[in-house]
Amino acid sequence: MEERKKTQVADMDRGVYDIKNNFEYSYIADAGLTEEIIREIWANKNEPEWMLDFRLKSLEIYNRMEIPNWIPDISGLDMENIYTYVKPKVDMKENWDEVPEDIKSTFDRLGIPEAEKTSLAGVGAQYDSEVVYHSIQEDLVKQGVIYTDIETALHEHEEIVKKYWMTLIPPTDHKWAALHGAVWSGGSFVYVPAGVQVDIPLQSYFRLNAPGAGQFEHTMIIVEEGAKVHFIEGCSAPKYDVSNLHAGAVELFVKDNATLRYSTIENWSKNMYNLNTKRCVVGKGGTIEWVSGSFGSRVSCLYPMSILNGEGAHAEFTGVTFAGEGQFLDTGCKVVHNAPYTTSNVNSKSISKSGGAAIYRGLLKIGPKAEHAKATVSCESLMLDEISQSDTIPAIIVENDNVDLGHEAKIGRISDEAIFYLMTRGISEEEARAMLVRGFVEPISKELPLEYAVEMNNLINLELEGSIG
Amino acid sequence: MSELLFNELPRPTFRWLRVNHTPASLLGESEETKSVLVKGNDAIISELPTGTALINPNYKGANDVALTQLVNSAEGYAVHVPANANEIVGIRIDAGARIASRFQFIVEEGANLEVQFFLDGGLANTTNVQYFNEYDVKANAKVVVKKVNLLDDTIQHIEHRYTKLEDNADVEYINVEIGGKENFLHYEHDLQGQSSKIVHDIAYLGNKEQKFDIAMLMSHGGKKSFSDIHTLGALSDTAKKSFRGTLDFLRGAVASEGAEEDTCLLLDPTVKSISLPLLLCKEDNVVGNHAASAGQIDQNKLFYLMSRGFSEVEAKHIIVESMIRPIIDRIGDEVIEKAALTAVRNKI
């Protein structure tokens, strides 16, 4: 009998994502979580006094909050062994040549400087706990657009940051929001003045190199009335034998008639616990578009939330999740309609294989004031073998009569007939299966920026390699 | 009794939504009076003593405490249909008193059983009607259960129902839920047998402060098993509906199919509709679909009927009745169908 080729995820070469640098830093906080560590982080970052109060209050909330009973098993995550703050050996630069060679090489391999030259209006690059590079095109600066790291924003635009800081994701929201409030570091700040259209995307890339560390970046984007911007976020980390933690927070404020597109590819290594929170509030006539790809991590809990507070506000969510061996990816999205004539479309696809679990968890809430609201949700799940798991857990709450709502979900596997047909056309079974998977996620990949769509296809090929048994 | 958590979701979700269960207390006085009439072939009906073991000892019902208390205190009826027999059983519950009862049906191989379940009546004060139905449906047997709930709006109505299906067992459940103040309905259907099949249709109509809290778990264990859940109804005033439907495809349920659809017509801005249609899947060779929709009466239908001379109120009556009537028409008992239709017309 011919030997079957089976991929072991632990042995899988994730290419550039798994290349790790030497673990070097200019400062590292002790592992664990104590008031002393919080004070050290605060002092190290030279933050205003109110931020220390905020951090300490968040720690207090973290200590008294329970882990939610519905999330996947995270018993492998031991906060006592997590380094919450690892400052890289370089301060933030505005020129790649000034970034140390090994760190620059990492971002080179990820294609960030190249993308900056060809298709981005601004770039931020975070390495472990701090942003090491930031740039923005001059013409945008002239129009009043601010794109910088959150620490710089806290010093140079303190009033704006303070006004919005963790108002959408208060530390009381859940345990990981409280943790984030206590130990946050790094992240991006974007401010787009009223009426300004930023036609070329801005991109921040978050790379966690340190073993056993946490990354807690905070992203704040404010899109003023009538403005428009596309923000791209990328995340990755090399694989280690110890657990890493990502508990970032993304707060997006889309004002009246403004538009924000927020695209993400999360490609963490499979020792990562990704407990991230993303939230957006949308004003009258405004639009938020989420495009999301979740591939990596051991456990993910990620549910971008759109709060439609203004009349005629619109939310669009397009997401794909791919869970392989040993992965439990609990992802989805939440939409809350709070105003009349609000609309939302959710389109989610998930794939599970080799014992991985892909869970769609969603919320669609139409409040009493959201008359004439329209909402559609579509979830499709594909299972590639009989040892994987795929669950759909949606909640639909309607509190007024004048709505139009539809929800559909499907679970199934690749059709044998489709594989057979492709094989009769001379395509191998493996390629036929990969083609069908790529076709399944095509509605999502076409929404991604080109280089991310290519990255997603590469990831799918990587995940599918040798999976035909 | 202190507050209990009814109809817990098999896989909880975001806690702040407060939809993982429904908290409630058992209502009504403690004294129990039997007011249950069971009609049918005396040879197959016998007494079910207090404390009789459950067909599935792990079944928790709408609430574990409430079910255990019921099993330990209530007498009931055992119905044993012999192999290849054809039987019809009628059950009438008159809620002129507090009711606590059990019905255990064992339907042997190749037998056919039809159960007509009718509930009505009530008291001026709030009281509780609680009962536990168990169906053990053997290979190639067929069961049809038609239930009509026309209870007064003072009644707290709790039904626990468990079904075990063996190979090729075929079960059809029809519920017409119109009465009751608080209705907690918990259905768990265990499709253990190969090619077993179950279809469960529920029509409901709520007004005033009525609550319909429906939990349904279709557990697919057998190969080529088939399930279909269809709930449809309308809510007016401050009525509330929660539907927690779960299709659970277990490992080994090869070539199984399941579908669930929840459709709710919202007639007033003060109603509340909660829908949690879960799909859990550990088997790749299955087809699972779910759909949920909520909305107003179709304006085109309304316009058409009004253009034919009906007033807006009359047109709405026709549309709501036409939605529910196909299910009522399947009851098959003219008197009960008429009573159900009258109740529908009085409510809209």
Boltz contact constraints between the chains, C-beta under 6 A:
constraints:
  - contact:
      token1: [A, 70]
      token2: [B, 12]
      max_distance: 6.0
  - contact:
      token1: [A, 70]
      token2: [B, 13]
      max_distance: 6.0
  - contact:
      token1: [A, 361]
      token2: [B, 13]
      max_distance: 6.0
  - contact:
      token1: [A, 383]
      token2: [B, 284]
      max_distance: 6.0
  - contact:
      token1: [A, 385]
      token2: [B, 284]
      max_distance: 6.0
  - contact:
      token1: [A, 386]
      token2: [B, 283]
      max_distance: 6.0
  - contact:
      token1: [A, 386]
      token2: [B, 284]
      max_distance: 6.0
  - contact:
      token1: [A, 389]
      token2: [B, 282]
      max_distance: 6.0
  - contact:
      token1: [A, 390]
      token2: [B, 281]
      max_distance: 6.0
  - contact:
      token1: [A, 391]
      token2: [B, 280]
      max_distance: 6.0
  - contact:
      token1: [A, 392]
      token2: [B, 279]
      max_distance: 6.0
  - contact:
      token1: [A, 393]
      token2: [B, 11]
      max_distance: 6.0
  - contact:
      token1: [A, 393]
      token2: [B, 13]
      max_distance: 6.0
  - contact:
      token1: [A, 393]
      token2: [B, 278]
      max_distance: 6.0
  - contact:
      token1: [A, 395]
      token2: [B, 13]
      max_distance: 6.0
  - contact:
      token1: [A, 395]
      token2: [B, 17]
      max_distance: 6.0
  - contact:
      token1: [A, 395]
      token2: [B, 19]
      max_distance: 6.0
  - contact:
      token1: [A, 395]
      token2: [B, 276]
      max_distance: 6.0
  - contact:
      token1: [A, 396]
      token2: [B, 275]
      max_distance: 6.0
  - contact:
      token1: [A, 396]
      token2: [B, 292]
      max_distance: 6.0
  - contact:
      token1: [A, 397]
      token2: [B, 274]
      max_distance: 6.0
  - contact:
      token1: [A, 398]
      token2: [B, 273]
      max_distance: 6.0
  - contact:
      token1: [A, 398]
      token2: [B, 294]
      max_distance: 6.0
  - contact:
      token1: [A, 399]
      token2: [B, 272]
      max_distance: 6.0
  - contact:
      token1: [A, 400]
      token2: [B, 269]
      max_distance: 6.0
  - contact:
      token1: [A, 401]
      token2: [B, 266]
      max_distance: 6.0
  - contact:
      token1: [A, 401]
      token2: [B, 268]
      max_distance: 6.0
  - contact:
      token1: [A, 401]
      token2: [B, 269]
      max_distance: 6.0
  - contact:
      token1: [A, 401]
      token2: [B, 296]
      max_distance: 6.0
  - contact:
      token1: [A, 402]
      token2: [B, 296]
      max_distance: 6.0
  - contact:
      token1: [A, 403]
      token2: [B, 295]
      max_distance: 6.0
  - contact:
      token1: [A, 404]
      token2: [B, 295]
      max_distance: 6.0
  - contact:
      token1: [A, 405]
      token2: [B, 294]
      max_distance: 6.0
  - contact:
      token1: [A, 406]
      token2: [B, 293]
      max_distance: 6.0
  - contact:
      token1: [A, 407]
      token2: [B, 292]
      max_distance: 6.0
  - contact:
      token1: [A, 408]
      token2: [B, 291]
      max_distance: 6.0
  - contact:
      token1: [A, 409]
      token2: [B, 279]
      max_distance: 6.0
  - contact:
      token1: [A, 409]
      token2: [B, 290]
      max_distance: 6.0
  - contact:
      token1: [A, 410]
      token2: [B, 289]
      max_distance: 6.0
  - contact:
      token1: [A, 411]
      token2: [B, 279]
      max_distance: 6.0
  - contact:
      token1: [A, 411]
      token2: [B, 281]
      max_distance: 6.0
  - contact:
      token1: [A, 411]
      token2: [B, 288]
      max_distance: 6.0
  - contact:
      token1: [A, 412]
      token2: [B, 287]
      max_distance: 6.0
  - contact:
      token1: [A, 413]
      token2: [B, 284]
      max_distance: 6.0
  - contact:
      token1: [A, 413]
      token2: [B, 285]
      max_distance: 6.0
